[in-house]
Structures are given as structure tokens and as C-alpha cells.
Amino acid sequence: MKMAAAKKTMGGRISILEITVRELRKEFRGLAAAVSDSPTKRDILTPEQAAEYLQMPVSKVMELCERKEIPCAQICGEYRLPKWLLDKWVVNLEILYRSEQGKEEED
């Protein structure tokens, strides 16, 4: 119902947003299906493994861990990153990025 009201007030602009939200939901469902219900040792990554998985420098992963900007836990003084939370983090970044792009296009 909220979507229909927004569609009436914003004209054709909301249709682009609806498509984007649907695409993201579909992608997220795919990620959720890929994530195992029971984590294994490989599902908990070291910063080096996370950097390789995310295709970014280890120094950047460490910086994000220290600033608490990436899902991680400090275990015995060393950072560990749950792979399934990294997947969610990337999806959330994509949603944020797309919403910011939409705001810029409206301005």
C-alpha cells in the first residue's frame, strides 16, 4: 500500500526504484540460499582470507576492522570475519550506493 501511495505522489520516478529494489531482493535471496545454516571453519575468515574474498588489500580490511566498519570480531587479539556477514555487508553497501545515486539523479 505504501508503494502505491508513493507511486501516485512521485509519478514515474518510483518505477525505477521498484525495479532496483526487486533486483536487490532477488540477489539477496540468492545470497541467503548460498549461506549455510551451520557455519564451518571456512565460513570464518582471517583478514587475509577476507581481503582475497572481497578483492581488496589486507591493509584496507584491517583498517575497516579497526574502525568497526566491517563485520568482524576480535578473538584472542586477532580479527575474524564471518563470511555470511561479509556477503550481507556487500549487499548493504550496494543498496546504499544505489540509493545515493538515485538522490543525485533527482537533484
For each residue, the residues with C-beta under 8 A, 3 or more apart:
1: 4 5
2: 5 6
3: 6 7 14 18
4: 1 7 8
5: 1 2 8 9
6: 2 3 9 10 14
7: 3 4 10 11 14 15 18
8: 4 5
9: 5 6
10: 6 7 13 14
11: 7 14
12: 15 16
13: 10 16 17 106
14: 3 6 7 10 11 17 18
15: 7 12 18 19
16: 12 13 19 20 102
17: 13 14 20 21 102
18: 3 7 14 15 21 22
19: 15 16 22 23
20: 16 17 23 24 98 102
21: 17 18 24 25
22: 18 19 25 26
23: 19 20 26 27
24: 20 21 27 28 91 94 95 98
25: 21 22 28 29
26: 22 23 29 30
27: 23 24 30 31 91
28: 24 25 31 32 91
29: 25 26 32 33
30: 26 27 33 34
31: 27 28 34 35 87 88 91
32: 28 29 35
33: 29 30
34: 30 31 87
35: 31 32 84 87
36: 39 40 43 84
37:
38:
39: 36 43 44 82 84
40: 36 43
41: 44
42: 45 83
43: 36 39 40 82 83 84
44: 39 41 80 81 82 83
45: 42 49 50 53 80 81 82 83 86
46: 49 50 78 79 80 81
47: 50 51 58 61 62 65 79 81
48: 51 52 58
49: 45 46 52 53 81
50: 45 46 47 53 54 61 70 81 83 86
51: 47 48 54 55 56 57 58 60 61
52: 48 49 55
53: 45 49 50 83 86
54: 50 51 61 86 90
55: 51 52
56: 51 60 61
57: 51 60 61
58: 47 48 51 61 62
59: 62 63
60: 51 56 57 63 64
61: 47 50 51 54 56 57 58 64 65 70 81
62: 47 58 59 65 66 79
63: 59 60 66 67
64: 60 61 67 69 70 72
65: 47 61 62 68 70 72 79 81
66: 62 63
67: 63 64
68: 65 72
69: 64
70: 50 61 64 65 81 86 89
71: 81 82 85 86 88 89
72: 64 65 68 79 80 81
73: 79 80 81 82
74: 77 78 79 80
75: 78 79 80
76:
77: 74
78: 46 74 75
79: 46 47 62 65 72 73 74 75
80: 44 45 46 72 73 74 75
81: 44 45 46 47 49 50 61 65 70 71 72 73 85 86
82: 39 43 44 45 71 73 85 86
83: 42 43 44 45 50 53 86 87
84: 35 36 39 43 87 88
85: 71 81 82 88 89
86: 45 50 53 54 70 71 81 82 83 89 90
87: 31 34 35 83 84 90 91
88: 31 71 84 85 91 92
89: 70 71 85 86 92 93
90: 54 86 87 93 94
91: 24 27 28 31 87 88 94 95
92: 88 89 95 96
93: 89 90 96 97
94: 24 90 91 97 98
95: 24 91 92 98 99
96: 92 93 99 100
97: 93 94 100 101
98: 20 24 94 95 101 102
99: 95 96 102 103
100: 96 97 103 104
101: 97 98 104 105
102: 16 17 20 98 99 105 106
103: 99 100 106 107
104: 100 101 107
105: 101 102
106: 13 102 103
107: 103 104
